[in-house]
């Protein structure tokens, strides 16, 4: 059982997973807005790339476990 679930997080996601979910949702929202609420199959590689950049931003913006802020 995931620790997030044990401590009462209703969706059962760890904080990192929740951050990634939110980043993906923000990027999808932005992409739909840019493309008039429609994604064509030809758009998917660019959308996937943009989502990857958002997730990378989440992962690189986090401190490694056990590291304290300066």
Secondary structure, 3 states (H helix, E strand, C coil): CCHHHHCCCCCCCCHHHHHHHHHHHHHHHHHHHHCCCCCCHHHHHHHHHHHHHHHHHHHHCCCCCCCCCC
